[in-house]
Amino acid sequence: MRVLITGITGFVGSHLVDYLLAKHESIEIYGIHRWRSRTENIDNVVDKLHLVECDIRDSSSVRNVVDIIKPDRIFHLAAQSFVPTSWHAPAETISTNIIGNLNIFEAVRQSGFNPRILVAGSSEEYGLVYENELPIKEENSLRPLSPYAVSKVGQDLLAYQYFMSYQVDVVRSRAFNHTGPRRGYVFVSSNFAKQFADIEKGKNEPVIYTGNLAARRDFTDVRDMVRAYWLAIEKCEAGEVYNICSGKDYSIKQILDILMSFTNVKIEIKQDPKRMRPSDVPVLRGDNSKFCKKTGWKPEIPFEQTLLDILNYWRSRA
């Protein structure tokens, strides 16, 4: 089986590589990356991969890659995935996420074969959710509150349209927050962990800078998430959408408190106005029953262990 992973050098892509190499020896893994992509996440296994340089915003480049590789499975993970960046670079976010996804669908449609595709959507698509709508089911209204969220709604609906119009064999996932080792430091749990690690090493003053601590999010360990992605592409129905989540939410303040319990340093907490968003989703907690019933998946790694692993990851690099 030939598996193509877009965004293979990234956080989720590299963990998916680890999972496939450990569990599925008969798979040939191909990955799209840009010439300037940082590869440290896959450097230790790069000799086991087939890497192809490609910008998903370039339709002819994507078409060439699909025609040459002829993948049996495509995990479309490449994206501009940081919500705050989407406020400062909305056009780049829309172009990368929607046009990039469109280029993959068009390449597949014109290729004459029909690989199974997983589109990695996001819980941010739900946006403004009311308390009486929790936990969030797949049929909940989509009220996106950021350019990133809008771009993910675009990907989601493109996948539905290409399934309906051209029978493209695509599964739509809506992954809630996922984190773990290698998560970029701009994301909240990793950012806090890096600040703690730098303070422990004496590199920074003992102050943790935060944004909105009241927001609540449903977190899953990335290693559970990539296992879910594999089950989704193997067992879920084409054209359907599935929440992938733990079903439990944590406030950002709780994340900070758990990380603080792993260190002996005395910390002062300061809110940084630059870390506040123009509009923020108050709470996201998902209902994963549809996905779990279809695949038998359930999260296995406790959130406290995930946070400790993130902290130790940054300690090793501090």
Short mmCIF file of the C-alpha atoms (twelve columns), coordinates in Angstrom:
data_MODEL
# 
_entry.id   MODEL 
# 
loop_
_atom_site.group_PDB 
_atom_site.id 
_atom_site.type_symbol 
_atom_site.label_atom_id 
_atom_site.label_alt_id 
_atom_site.label_comp_id 
_atom_site.label_asym_id 
_atom_site.label_seq_id 
_atom_site.Cartn_x 
_atom_site.Cartn_y 
_atom_site.Cartn_z 
_atom_site.pdbx_PDB_model_num 
ATOM 1   C CA . MET A 1   0.000   0.000  0.000   1 
ATOM 2   C CA . ARG A 2   1.228   3.467  -0.885  1 
ATOM 3   C CA . VAL A 3   0.340   6.161  1.644   1 
ATOM 4   C CA . LEU A 4   0.805   9.852  0.853   1 
ATOM 5   C CA . ILE A 5   0.995   12.293 3.771   1 
ATOM 6   C CA . THR A 6   0.801   16.017 3.115   1 
ATOM 7   C CA . GLY A 7   2.522   17.994 5.853   1 
ATOM 8   C CA . ILE A 8   4.704   14.989 6.707   1 
ATOM 9   C CA . THR A 9   7.383   17.096 8.435   1 
ATOM 10  C CA . GLY A 10  4.878   18.703 10.790  1 
ATOM 11  C CA . PHE A 11  3.677   17.818 14.259  1 
ATOM 12  C CA . VAL A 12  0.853   15.431 13.345  1 
ATOM 13  C CA . GLY A 13  2.468   14.188 10.141  1 
ATOM 14  C CA . SER A 14  5.620   13.052 11.936  1 
ATOM 15  C CA . HIS A 15  3.623   11.213 14.607  1 
ATOM 16  C CA . LEU A 16  1.568   9.515  11.889  1 
ATOM 17  C CA . VAL A 17  4.857   8.365  10.333  1 
ATOM 18  C CA . ASP A 18  5.927   6.896  13.679  1 
ATOM 19  C CA . TYR A 19  2.611   5.072  14.014  1 
ATOM 20  C CA . LEU A 20  2.691   3.643  10.482  1 
ATOM 21  C CA . LEU A 21  6.303   2.505  10.758  1 
ATOM 22  C CA . ALA A 22  5.592   0.770  14.064  1 
ATOM 23  C CA . LYS A 23  2.291   -0.865 13.124  1 
ATOM 24  C CA . HIS A 24  2.208   -1.348 9.363   1 
ATOM 25  C CA . GLU A 25  5.478   -2.634 7.924   1 
ATOM 26  C CA . SER A 26  4.047   -3.335 4.455   1 
ATOM 27  C CA . ILE A 27  3.232   0.329  3.766   1 
ATOM 28  C CA . GLU A 28  5.335   2.597  1.555   1 
ATOM 29  C CA . ILE A 29  5.203   6.109  3.027   1 
ATOM 30  C CA . TYR A 30  5.418   9.126  0.729   1 
ATOM 31  C CA . GLY A 31  5.423   12.682 1.991   1 
ATOM 32  C CA . ILE A 32  4.950   16.144 0.510   1 
ATOM 33  C CA . HIS A 33  7.134   18.897 1.894   1 
ATOM 34  C CA . ARG A 34  8.200   22.383 0.871   1 
ATOM 35  C CA . TRP A 35  11.845  23.167 0.164   1 
ATOM 36  C CA . ARG A 36  12.059  25.326 3.296   1 
ATOM 37  C CA . SER A 37  10.328  22.807 5.583   1 
ATOM 38  C CA . ARG A 38  12.163  21.969 8.798   1 
ATOM 39  C CA . THR A 39  12.725  18.225 8.925   1 
ATOM 40  C CA . GLU A 40  13.936  17.582 12.479  1 
ATOM 41  C CA . ASN A 41  10.662  15.794 13.342  1 
ATOM 42  C CA . ILE A 42  11.440  13.015 10.853  1 
ATOM 43  C CA . ASP A 43  15.245  13.120 10.653  1 
ATOM 44  C CA . ASN A 44  15.588  9.849  12.559  1 
ATOM 45  C CA . VAL A 45  13.392  7.938  10.065  1 
ATOM 46  C CA . VAL A 46  13.962  9.855  6.829   1 
ATOM 47  C CA . ASP A 47  15.747  6.867  5.255   1 
ATOM 48  C CA . LYS A 48  12.477  4.911  5.513   1 
ATOM 49  C CA . LEU A 49  10.423  7.554  3.684   1 
ATOM 50  C CA . HIS A 50  9.968   8.830  0.143   1 
ATOM 51  C CA . LEU A 51  9.935   12.638 0.278   1 
ATOM 52  C CA . VAL A 52  8.694   14.771 -2.608  1 
ATOM 53  C CA . GLU A 53  9.068   18.545 -2.803  1 
ATOM 54  C CA . CYS A 54  5.711   20.166 -3.519  1 
ATOM 55  C CA . ASP A 55  3.692   23.260 -2.605  1 
ATOM 56  C CA . ILE A 56  0.043   22.247 -2.274  1 
ATOM 57  C CA . ARG A 57  -0.981  25.717 -3.496  1 
ATOM 58  C CA . ASP A 58  0.570   24.892 -6.890  1 
ATOM 59  C CA . SER A 59  -1.996  22.806 -8.783  1 
ATOM 60  C CA . SER A 60  0.395   21.480 -11.422 1 
ATOM 61  C CA . SER A 61  2.897   20.396 -8.767  1 
ATOM 62  C CA . VAL A 62  0.191   18.549 -6.832  1 
ATOM 63  C CA . ARG A 63  -1.072  16.892 -10.018 1 
ATOM 64  C CA . ASN A 64  2.439   15.674 -10.876 1 
ATOM 65  C CA . VAL A 65  2.937   14.211 -7.409  1 
ATOM 66  C CA . VAL A 66  -0.378  12.352 -7.447  1 
ATOM 67  C CA . ASP A 67  0.232   11.021 -10.977 1 
ATOM 68  C CA . ILE A 68  3.732   9.781  -10.117 1 
ATOM 69  C CA . ILE A 69  3.015   8.236  -6.707  1 
ATOM 70  C CA . LYS A 70  -0.490  6.888  -7.420  1 
ATOM 71  C CA . PRO A 71  -1.270  6.617  -3.692  1 
ATOM 72  C CA . ASP A 72  -3.811  4.201  -2.230  1 
ATOM 73  C CA . ARG A 73  -4.363  6.458  0.793   1 
ATOM 74  C CA . ILE A 74  -3.921  10.207 1.238   1 
ATOM 75  C CA . PHE A 75  -3.769  11.830 4.667   1 
ATOM 76  C CA . HIS A 76  -4.214  15.546 4.005   1 
ATOM 77  C CA . LEU A 77  -2.626  17.188 7.055   1 
ATOM 78  C CA . ALA A 78  -0.799  20.167 5.497   1 
ATOM 79  C CA . ALA A 79  -2.292  23.469 6.638   1 
ATOM 80  C CA . GLN A 80  -1.711  26.853 8.169   1 
ATOM 81  C CA . SER A 81  -2.908  25.549 11.528  1 
ATOM 82  C CA . PHE A 82  -2.259  28.307 14.071  1 
ATOM 83  C CA . VAL A 83  -5.436  30.264 14.808  1 
ATOM 84  C CA . PRO A 84  -3.750  33.579 15.862  1 
ATOM 85  C CA . THR A 85  -1.688  33.624 12.649  1 
ATOM 86  C CA . SER A 86  -4.907  33.479 10.656  1 
ATOM 87  C CA . TRP A 87  -5.875  36.881 12.049  1 
ATOM 88  C CA . HIS A 88  -2.626  38.416 10.751  1 
ATOM 89  C CA . ALA A 89  -2.425  36.401 7.522   1 
ATOM 90  C CA . PRO A 90  -6.009  35.566 6.535   1 
ATOM 91  C CA . ALA A 91  -5.318  35.398 2.787   1 
ATOM 92  C CA . GLU A 92  -2.411  32.974 3.258   1 
ATOM 93  C CA . THR A 93  -4.543  30.848 5.580   1 
ATOM 94  C CA . ILE A 94  -7.440  30.671 3.119   1 
ATOM 95  C CA . SER A 95  -5.119  30.012 0.171   1 
ATOM 96  C CA . THR A 96  -3.091  27.280 1.868   1 
ATOM 97  C CA . ASN A 97  -6.002  25.486 3.461   1 
ATOM 98  C CA . ILE A 98  -8.801  25.764 0.906   1 
ATOM 99  C CA . ILE A 99  -6.926  26.068 -2.409  1 
ATOM 100 C CA . GLY A 100 -4.410  23.445 -1.281  1 
ATOM 101 C CA . ASN A 101 -7.239  21.034 -0.502  1 
ATOM 102 C CA . LEU A 102 -8.959  21.863 -3.790  1 
ATOM 103 C CA . ASN A 103 -5.754  21.075 -5.700  1 
ATOM 104 C CA . ILE A 104 -5.596  17.617 -4.141  1 
ATOM 105 C CA . PHE A 105 -9.212  16.847 -5.039  1 
ATOM 106 C CA . GLU A 106 -8.724  18.083 -8.598  1 
ATOM 107 C CA . ALA A 107 -5.525  16.074 -8.992  1 
ATOM 108 C CA . VAL A 108 -7.332  12.941 -7.841  1 
ATOM 109 C CA . ARG A 109 -10.417 13.650 -9.964  1 
ATOM 110 C CA . GLN A 110 -8.339  14.115 -13.115 1 
ATOM 111 C CA . SER A 111 -6.002  11.208 -12.428 1 
ATOM 112 C CA . GLY A 112 -8.414  8.415  -13.318 1 
ATOM 113 C CA . PHE A 113 -8.045  6.538  -10.031 1 
ATOM 114 C CA . ASN A 114 -9.715  7.064  -6.672  1 
ATOM 115 C CA . PRO A 115 -7.533  6.786  -3.549  1 
ATOM 116 C CA . ARG A 116 -9.133  6.968  -0.127  1 
ATOM 117 C CA . ILE A 117 -8.561  10.428 1.405   1 
ATOM 118 C CA . LEU A 118 -8.741  11.704 4.975   1 
ATOM 119 C CA . VAL A 119 -9.292  15.458 5.315   1 
ATOM 120 C CA . ALA A 120 -8.182  16.702 8.731   1 
ATOM 121 C CA . GLY A 121 -10.831 19.207 9.757   1 
ATOM 122 C CA . SER A 122 -11.074 20.988 13.079  1 
ATOM 123 C CA . SER A 123 -13.420 21.567 16.003  1 
ATOM 124 C CA . GLU A 124 -12.810 25.281 15.367  1 
ATOM 125 C CA . GLU A 125 -15.393 24.911 12.591  1 
ATOM 126 C CA . TYR A 126 -18.100 24.838 15.266  1 
ATOM 127 C CA . GLY A 127 -16.987 28.210 16.606  1 
ATOM 128 C CA . LEU A 128 -19.591 29.804 18.849  1 
ATOM 129 C CA . VAL A 129 -21.171 26.934 20.782  1 
ATOM 130 C CA . TYR A 130 -23.846 27.400 23.424  1 
ATOM 131 C CA . GLU A 131 -23.853 25.517 26.713  1 
ATOM 132 C CA . ASN A 132 -27.053 23.671 25.778  1 
ATOM 133 C CA . GLU A 133 -25.273 22.302 22.670  1 
ATOM 134 C CA . LEU A 134 -22.572 20.519 24.665  1 
ATOM 135 C CA . PRO A 135 -21.172 17.999 24.003  1 
ATOM 136 C CA . ILE A 136 -20.977 18.956 20.347  1 
ATOM 137 C CA . LYS A 137 -22.368 16.510 17.810  1 
ATOM 138 C CA . GLU A 138 -21.489 16.457 14.117  1 
ATOM 139 C CA . GLU A 139 -24.852 17.955 13.123  1 
ATOM 140 C CA . ASN A 140 -24.274 21.070 15.287  1 
ATOM 141 C CA . SER A 141 -24.367 24.410 13.469  1 
ATOM 142 C CA . LEU A 142 -21.026 25.773 12.233  1 
ATOM 143 C CA . ARG A 143 -20.372 29.317 13.486  1 
ATOM 144 C CA . PRO A 144 -16.643 29.873 12.788  1 
ATOM 145 C CA . LEU A 145 -14.972 32.697 14.706  1 
ATOM 146 C CA . SER A 146 -11.583 33.012 12.973  1 
ATOM 147 C CA . PRO A 147 -10.185 32.987 9.436   1 
ATOM 148 C CA . TYR A 148 -8.619  29.629 10.276  1 
ATOM 149 C CA . ALA A 149 -12.000 28.223 11.270  1 
ATOM 150 C CA . VAL A 150 -13.563 29.542 8.060   1 
ATOM 151 C CA . SER A 151 -10.797 27.879 6.041   1 
ATOM 152 C CA . LYS A 152 -11.493 24.562 7.757   1 
ATOM 153 C CA . VAL A 153 -15.216 24.865 7.052   1 
ATOM 154 C CA . GLY A 154 -14.222 25.421 3.416   1 
ATOM 155 C CA . GLN A 155 -12.124 22.233 3.387   1 
ATOM 156 C CA . ASP A 156 -14.901 20.270 5.063   1 
ATOM 157 C CA . LEU A 157 -17.584 21.381 2.609   1 
ATOM 158 C CA . LEU A 158 -15.291 20.928 -0.391  1 
ATOM 159 C CA . ALA A 159 -14.798 17.330 0.699   1 
ATOM 160 C CA . TYR A 160 -18.557 16.831 0.919   1 
ATOM 161 C CA . GLN A 161 -19.104 18.467 -2.480  1 
ATOM 162 C CA . TYR A 162 -16.425 16.398 -4.230  1 
ATOM 163 C CA . PHE A 163 -17.872 13.231 -2.731  1 
ATOM 164 C CA . MET A 164 -21.372 14.131 -3.884  1 
ATOM 165 C CA . SER A 165 -20.381 15.487 -7.299  1 
ATOM 166 C CA . TYR A 166 -17.520 13.198 -8.315  1 
ATOM 167 C CA . GLN A 167 -17.672 10.289 -5.829  1 
ATOM 168 C CA . VAL A 168 -14.226 11.173 -4.466  1 
ATOM 169 C CA . ASP A 169 -13.583 8.638  -1.690  1 
ATOM 170 C CA . VAL A 170 -13.060 11.083 1.164   1 
ATOM 171 C CA . VAL A 171 -13.633 10.878 4.918   1 
ATOM 172 C CA . ARG A 172 -14.125 14.158 6.787   1 
ATOM 173 C CA . SER A 173 -12.771 14.387 10.322  1 
ATOM 174 C CA . ARG A 174 -13.264 17.169 12.834  1 
ATOM 175 C CA . ALA A 175 -10.409 16.762 15.251  1 
ATOM 176 C CA . PHE A 176 -10.655 18.609 18.533  1 
ATOM 177 C CA . ASN A 177 -7.484  19.975 20.142  1 
ATOM 178 C CA . HIS A 178 -4.574  17.541 20.119  1 
ATOM 179 C CA . THR A 179 -1.156  18.014 21.601  1 
ATOM 180 C CA . GLY A 180 1.977   16.158 22.620  1 
ATOM 181 C CA . PRO A 181 5.762   16.144 22.146  1 
ATOM 182 C CA . ARG A 182 6.985   18.133 19.109  1 
ATOM 183 C CA . ARG A 183 3.996   20.485 19.239  1 
ATOM 184 C CA . GLY A 184 5.104   23.924 18.072  1 
ATOM 185 C CA . TYR A 185 5.781   26.334 20.918  1 
ATOM 186 C CA . VAL A 186 3.186   28.800 19.626  1 
ATOM 187 C CA . PHE A 187 0.404   26.419 20.748  1 
ATOM 188 C CA . VAL A 188 -0.774  26.918 24.308  1 
ATOM 189 C CA . SER A 189 0.220   23.707 26.119  1 
ATOM 190 C CA . SER A 190 3.579   23.582 24.372  1 
ATOM 191 C CA . ASN A 191 4.130   27.300 24.920  1 
ATOM 192 C CA . PHE A 192 3.524   26.989 28.663  1 
ATOM 193 C CA . ALA A 193 5.790   23.914 28.853  1 
ATOM 194 C CA . LYS A 194 8.596   25.684 27.014  1 
ATOM 195 C CA . GLN A 195 8.297   28.695 29.339  1 
ATOM 196 C CA . PHE A 196 8.540   26.389 32.371  1 
ATOM 197 C CA . ALA A 197 11.549  24.548 30.920  1 
ATOM 198 C CA . ASP A 198 13.378  27.806 30.150  1 
ATOM 199 C CA . ILE A 199 12.668  29.131 33.654  1 
ATOM 200 C CA . GLU A 200 13.975  25.902 35.229  1 
ATOM 201 C CA . LYS A 201 17.218  26.310 33.244  1 
ATOM 202 C CA . GLY A 202 17.563  29.931 34.389  1 
ATOM 203 C CA . LYS A 203 17.144  31.263 30.847  1 
ATOM 204 C CA . ASN A 204 14.061  33.379 31.646  1 
ATOM 205 C CA . GLU A 205 12.663  35.246 34.633  1 
ATOM 206 C CA . PRO A 206 10.141  33.203 36.683  1 
ATOM 207 C CA . VAL A 207 7.091   34.654 34.931  1 
ATOM 208 C CA . ILE A 208 4.611   32.743 32.755  1 
ATOM 209 C CA . TYR A 209 2.836   34.900 30.186  1 
ATOM 210 C CA . THR A 210 -0.689  33.851 29.272  1 
ATOM 211 C CA . GLY A 211 -3.648  34.758 27.115  1 
ATOM 212 C CA . ASN A 212 -7.260  33.861 27.884  1 
ATOM 213 C CA . LEU A 213 -7.176  31.311 30.732  1 
ATOM 214 C CA . ALA A 214 -10.945 30.806 30.843  1 
ATOM 215 C CA . ALA A 215 -11.293 29.119 27.428  1 
ATOM 216 C CA . ARG A 216 -12.090 25.398 27.657  1 
ATOM 217 C CA . ARG A 217 -10.915 22.846 25.136  1 
ATOM 218 C CA . ASP A 218 -11.260 19.104 24.524  1 
ATOM 219 C CA . PHE A 219 -7.713  17.669 24.336  1 
ATOM 220 C CA . THR A 220 -6.458  14.377 22.904  1 
ATOM 221 C CA . ASP A 221 -2.869  13.122 22.810  1 
ATOM 222 C CA . VAL A 222 -1.479  13.311 19.267  1 
ATOM 223 C CA . ARG A 223 -0.434  9.656  19.476  1 
ATOM 224 C CA . ASP A 224 -4.063  8.698  20.067  1 
ATOM 225 C CA . MET A 225 -5.114  11.100 17.311  1 
ATOM 226 C CA . VAL A 226 -2.958  9.572  14.559  1 
ATOM 227 C CA . ARG A 227 -4.232  6.115  15.523  1 
ATOM 228 C CA . ALA A 228 -7.731  7.538  15.100  1 
ATOM 229 C CA . TYR A 229 -6.839  8.937  11.675  1 
ATOM 230 C CA . TRP A 230 -5.727  5.494  10.517  1 
ATOM 231 C CA . LEU A 231 -8.947  3.897  11.782  1 
ATOM 232 C CA . ALA A 232 -10.946 6.688  10.128  1 
ATOM 233 C CA . ILE A 233 -9.442  6.081  6.708   1 
ATOM 234 C CA . GLU A 234 -9.820  2.308  7.102   1 
ATOM 235 C CA . LYS A 235 -13.303 2.025  8.620   1 
ATOM 236 C CA . CYS A 236 -15.359 5.206  8.210   1 
ATOM 237 C CA . GLU A 237 -17.885 5.921  5.480   1 
ATOM 238 C CA . ALA A 238 -17.008 8.112  2.521   1 
ATOM 239 C CA . GLY A 239 -18.636 11.536 2.593   1 
ATOM 240 C CA . GLU A 240 -19.420 11.328 6.297   1 
ATOM 241 C CA . VAL A 241 -18.019 13.605 9.000   1 
ATOM 242 C CA . TYR A 242 -16.714 12.395 12.365  1 
ATOM 243 C CA . ASN A 243 -15.695 14.159 15.569  1 
ATOM 244 C CA . ILE A 244 -12.420 12.856 16.999  1 
ATOM 245 C CA . CYS A 245 -12.021 13.935 20.612  1 
ATOM 246 C CA . SER A 246 -11.760 12.781 24.203  1 
ATOM 247 C CA . GLY A 247 -15.177 14.033 25.290  1 
ATOM 248 C CA . LYS A 248 -13.657 15.949 28.231  1 
ATOM 249 C CA . ASP A 249 -12.679 19.603 28.326  1 
ATOM 250 C CA . TYR A 250 -10.010 21.442 30.327  1 
ATOM 251 C CA . SER A 251 -9.680  25.162 30.891  1 
ATOM 252 C CA . ILE A 252 -6.384  26.756 29.868  1 
ATOM 253 C CA . LYS A 253 -5.951  27.568 33.556  1 
ATOM 254 C CA . GLN A 254 -6.135  23.842 34.379  1 
ATOM 255 C CA . ILE A 255 -3.378  23.140 31.852  1 
ATOM 256 C CA . LEU A 256 -1.213  25.748 33.536  1 
ATOM 257 C CA . ASP A 257 -1.939  24.276 36.978  1 
ATOM 258 C CA . ILE A 258 -1.092  20.709 35.893  1 
ATOM 259 C CA . LEU A 259 2.207   21.814 34.368  1 
ATOM 260 C CA . MET A 260 2.978   23.820 37.490  1 
ATOM 261 C CA . SER A 261 2.545   20.654 39.585  1 
ATOM 262 C CA . PHE A 262 5.504   19.105 37.704  1 
ATOM 263 C CA . THR A 263 8.003   21.784 38.726  1 
ATOM 264 C CA . ASN A 264 9.379   23.184 41.983  1 
ATOM 265 C CA . VAL A 265 10.124  26.696 40.728  1 
ATOM 266 C CA . LYS A 266 8.075   29.612 42.014  1 
ATOM 267 C CA . ILE A 267 6.127   31.185 39.148  1 
ATOM 268 C CA . GLU A 268 4.331   34.496 38.673  1 
ATOM 269 C CA . ILE A 269 1.437   34.550 36.182  1 
ATOM 270 C CA . LYS A 270 1.001   37.599 33.915  1 
ATOM 271 C CA . GLN A 271 -1.563  38.111 31.186  1 
ATOM 272 C CA . ASP A 272 -0.110  39.326 27.899  1 
ATOM 273 C CA . PRO A 273 -2.569  41.472 25.875  1 
ATOM 274 C CA . LYS A 274 -0.802  40.378 22.661  1 
ATOM 275 C CA . ARG A 275 -1.913  36.800 23.364  1 
ATOM 276 C CA . MET A 276 -5.598  37.722 23.410  1 
ATOM 277 C CA . ARG A 277 -7.666  37.028 20.267  1 
ATOM 278 C CA . PRO A 278 -10.180 39.444 18.685  1 
ATOM 279 C CA . SER A 279 -12.825 36.765 19.295  1 
ATOM 280 C CA . ASP A 280 -12.329 33.472 21.074  1 
ATOM 281 C CA . VAL A 281 -14.381 30.301 21.244  1 
ATOM 282 C CA . PRO A 282 -15.466 29.949 24.902  1 
ATOM 283 C CA . VAL A 283 -15.794 26.159 25.055  1 
ATOM 284 C CA . LEU A 284 -15.319 23.153 22.793  1 
ATOM 285 C CA . ARG A 285 -16.225 19.700 24.104  1 
ATOM 286 C CA . GLY A 286 -17.051 17.033 21.593  1 
ATOM 287 C CA . ASP A 287 -19.259 13.979 21.340  1 
ATOM 288 C CA . ASN A 288 -17.130 11.166 19.882  1 
ATOM 289 C CA . SER A 289 -19.813 8.457  19.986  1 
ATOM 290 C CA . LYS A 290 -20.329 8.307  16.197  1 
ATOM 291 C CA . PHE A 291 -16.617 7.774  15.552  1 
ATOM 292 C CA . CYS A 292 -16.072 5.342  18.426  1 
ATOM 293 C CA . LYS A 293 -19.051 3.224  17.365  1 
ATOM 294 C CA . LYS A 294 -17.737 3.034  13.809  1 
ATOM 295 C CA . THR A 295 -14.088 2.268  14.638  1 
ATOM 296 C CA . GLY A 296 -13.846 0.983  18.214  1 
ATOM 297 C CA . TRP A 297 -11.339 3.763  18.985  1 
ATOM 298 C CA . LYS A 298 -10.953 5.352  22.377  1 
ATOM 299 C CA . PRO A 299 -8.223  7.627  23.764  1 
ATOM 300 C CA . GLU A 300 -5.669  5.749  25.876  1 
ATOM 301 C CA . ILE A 301 -3.075  8.288  27.061  1 
ATOM 302 C CA . PRO A 302 -4.086  10.352 30.148  1 
ATOM 303 C CA . PHE A 303 -3.909  14.108 29.636  1 
ATOM 304 C CA . GLU A 304 -1.575  14.527 32.617  1 
ATOM 305 C CA . GLN A 305 0.890   12.138 30.958  1 
ATOM 306 C CA . THR A 306 0.621   14.098 27.710  1 
ATOM 307 C CA . LEU A 307 1.497   17.336 29.486  1 
ATOM 308 C CA . LEU A 308 4.419   15.741 31.331  1 
ATOM 309 C CA . ASP A 309 5.755   14.371 28.030  1 
ATOM 310 C CA . ILE A 310 5.518   17.848 26.480  1 
ATOM 311 C CA . LEU A 311 7.354   19.395 29.430  1 
ATOM 312 C CA . ASN A 312 10.119  16.766 29.247  1 
ATOM 313 C CA . TYR A 313 10.389  17.342 25.491  1 
ATOM 314 C CA . TRP A 314 11.119  21.044 26.091  1 
ATOM 315 C CA . ARG A 315 13.361  20.297 29.082  1 
ATOM 316 C CA . SER A 316 15.548  18.219 26.759  1 
ATOM 317 C CA . ARG A 317 15.881  21.237 24.454  1 
ATOM 318 C CA . ALA A 318 16.092  24.075 26.968  1 
# 
